[in-house]
Amino acid sequence: MVNPKDADCSASAADLGGAQSSSGATVKDAGARGSCDVLIVGGGPAGSSCAWALAGSGLDVCLLDKAEFPRDKVCAGWITPAVAIELELDLAAYQVGRTLQPFTGFRTGLIGGAQVLTRYDQVVSYGIRRCEFDEYLLRRCGARLFLHESCTSLRREGTGWIVNERFLAKCVVGAGGHFCPVARLLGCDEQPTGPVVLAQETEFEMSADELAACQIQPDVPELFFCSDLQGYAWCVRKGNFLNIGIGREGESHLASHMSVFCDHLRRSGKIDVTTAYRVKGHAYRLYRGQHRQVAADAVLLIGDSAGLAYPQSGEGIRPAIESGLMAAATIRAAGGDYRQENLADYSRRLKLRFGKSSSDRNAPPGAWRQVLGRRLLTNRWFTRHVVIDRWFLHRQQRPLVRSTS
């Protein structure tokens, strides 16, 4: 099984002293210990969204990440129109030189079973490549960037924190994903939380022959639920790129499930792949009510660091972005006083947005859930209005608005 800790693939180290990104943003080297108002650890959608939402606040924001960007990230890779609204994305500008694949339908079913095609008369989602999307958000966020540097130490000094013995920050935001060093150094990763999902994924550009043989429609991603309903697999085409993956709760034999799924795709004639692709691993926690402490004195946890992935779909992009926006609003409202009581509103915001603690005590036994689930997945009404609209697209939730006060 792929070690999920190897999911973030860093590019080769580059000189950080005034290096220019492709967008013109400057990546600065801190050199000796410096100070800032807010230090964000993690440059994924959670961290970059938080930094972007703090732009114009007058706060000095730094962002630290162990990787160089662009970097690979395990993810099926799509965003909904709500995410575009929340991030105020100019989609026409974004797609210049980047992949932005409109989705107008989904094909769903059990692995090896019949599939249900659900079509829409409008774009309901967009396929993106995380290596492009994450870098785009990072370069436009407005923070001072310190890349290829891990967070290795965190200690209290006065009312702030010293990070890596070189940054003095009044407030630290942990946005480093499931293995976030901020959460680990504070002991938050030892708190009881929701179930862990392990995922494996590969994304590659198809050859001309592979494109000709591919039966996956670019505008219709395909989702395949496991027979025990403990996870699902996907096959998503984004122009010339193909993304194949699987995620399961608490799975110790994920590689074999991935192999079985890929064999199913080949046998069913959906793909004919000869490219030697690399499978990467990842892990994240499902949100089933707020259990992990996400706010302390001068510290907030956001995104996968806080365990916020949607429980039904496992999606983490929108919860990451929304938690980043909510954290930024809380920081703005604190007015420079980052004691825990002034950051507690962040926990309240999360509960209002994502729901309070849930329980499976009244759920039917596992065997019955599997029987009911398998039948419901063949029902067109249930597939459209529950599986896709609510679980995967979250169309019932209005977009958040960035706070500027």
Secondary structure, DSSP 8 states (H G I E B T S, - for coil): ---GGG-SB-------SSEE-TTS-EE----S-EEEEEEEE--SHHHHHHHHHHTTSS--EEEEESS-SS-B-----EE-HHHHHHTT--HHHHTTTS--EEE-EEEEEETTS-EEEEE-SS--EEE--HHHHHHHHHHHS-SEEEES-----EEEETTEEEETTTEEEEEEEE-S-TT-HHHHHTTGGGS--S-EEEEEEEEEE--HHHHHH--S-TT--EEEE-TTSSEEEEEEEETTEEEEEEEEET-S-HHHHHHHHHHHHHHTTS----S----EEEEEEB-SS--S--EETTEEE-GGGGT-B-TTT---HHHHHHHHHHHHHHHHHHTT---HHHHTHHHHHHHHHH-S----TTS--HHHHHHHHHHHTT-HHHIIIIIIIIIIS-TTS--------
